[in-house]
Amino acid sequence: MVPCPSRTSAPTRLNGVSAAYHVTEDFFFLAETALHRRAHSFETLGGNIQLLTRAERHFTYYDLTLGYNFLRARRLSVVASP
C-alpha cells in the first residue's frame, strides 16, 4: 500500500501486485493489477459539489504484457594475471 497525502481523514490508497515469468531467456510475461480508492477531489476542495458517487471513486487497473529482451546485458569478468 502506498499512502498518498490527503487533506481529509481518509487517505488515498493504491494496492497492487506484479508478477513476471520468463518463458525463455528472451521472452517473458508480466502481469499487474491494482486497486485505487480516491479519497478527496475537487469536491472537498471546492465546496459542497458532488461530481462522483462513492462507487465511481473505486478504480481497478490490470495489465498483461508479453515482452522480448532485445538488449540483453552481459557481465564481463576480467581476471588480472600477475
C-alpha positions in Angstrom: 0.0 0.0 0.0 1.3 3.4 -0.9 -0.2 6.2 1.2 -0.8 9.5 -0.6 -1.1 12.8 1.1 -4.7 13.9 1.7 -6.5 16.8 3.3 -9.3 14.5 4.6 -9.2 11.9 7.3 -9.4 9.0 4.8 -6.2 8.7 2.8 -5.9 7.8 -0.8 -4.7 4.2 -1.2 -3.2 2.2 -4.0 -2.8 -1.5 -3.6 -1.4 -3.8 -6.3 0.7 -6.8 -7.2 3.0 -7.5 -10.1 4.4 -10.9 -11.3 6.9 -11.8 -14.1 7.6 -15.1 -15.7 10.5 -15.7 -18.1 9.4 -18.3 -20.7 12.9 -18.4 -22.3 15.9 -16.2 -22.0 14.4 -13.7 -24.4 10.6 -13.9 -23.9 8.7 -13.1 -20.7 5.2 -12.4 -19.4 4.4 -9.6 -17.0 1.0 -9.4 -15.1 -0.1 -6.4 -13.0 -3.2 -5.5 -11.1 -4.0 -2.6 -8.8 -7.0 -1.2 -6.8 -7.3 2.5 -6.1 -9.8 4.4 -3.9 -9.9 8.1 -4.3 -10.5 9.9 -1.0 -10.5 13.6 -1.9 -11.1 15.5 -5.1 -12.3 18.9 -6.3 -15.5 18.2 -4.4 -13.9 18.6 -1.0 -11.5 21.4 -2.0 -14.2 23.3 -4.0 -17.1 23.2 -1.6 -20.3 21.1 -1.5 -20.2 19.9 -5.1 -20.8 16.2 -5.9 -19.2 15.1 -9.3 -18.6 11.4 -8.5 -20.6 9.0 -6.5 -19.0 6.8 -3.9 -18.9 3.8 -6.3 -17.3 5.9 -9.0 -14.3 6.6 -6.8 -13.0 3.0 -6.9 -10.7 2.2 -9.8 -9.3 -1.2 -10.9 -6.2 -1.5 -13.2 -4.9 -4.7 -14.8 -2.3 -5.3 -17.4 -0.8 -8.4 -19.2 2.4 -7.9 -21.2 4.4 -10.1 -23.5 7.9 -8.9 -23.7 11.1 -9.6 -25.6 14.6 -8.8 -24.3 16.4 -7.5 -27.4 19.2 -5.6 -25.4 20.5 -8.4 -23.2 23.1 -7.3 -20.6 26.2 -9.5 -20.2 28.8 -9.3 -17.5 32.4 -9.1 -18.5 34.7 -10.8 -16.0 38.3 -9.7 -16.2 40.9 -11.7 -14.4 44.2 -10.0 -13.8 47.2 -12.2 -14.1 50.4 -11.4 -12.0 
